[in-house]
Amino acid sequence: MEKTQEKPILRVLGELEAGASHTFPIERMNSVKSMCSSFGLQWGKTFKTSINRAERTLVVTRID
């Protein structure tokens, strides 16, 4: 599996447009879910997360 330099989680979440999604590795799940909850509240944004166990990924979708 090729490793690529990824933007910081906070920047990705902040730049995510309504209706858009971003996929993170499952190893970052706890950090991502925590940031979605706390920063989403501060920014007035709502995020939905879903886990793909087969691919070992976490998909974050901005609802509004």
Number of C-alpha atoms within 10 A of each C-alpha: 3 3 5 6 5 8 9 8 14 13 9 13 22 14 9 18 14 13 10 12 17 13 14 16 14 16 11 12 17 9 11 20 15 11 16 24 14 10 16 17 12 9 10 8 18 15 21 14 16 11 16 12 9 6 9 12 17 21 17 21 21 20 14 14
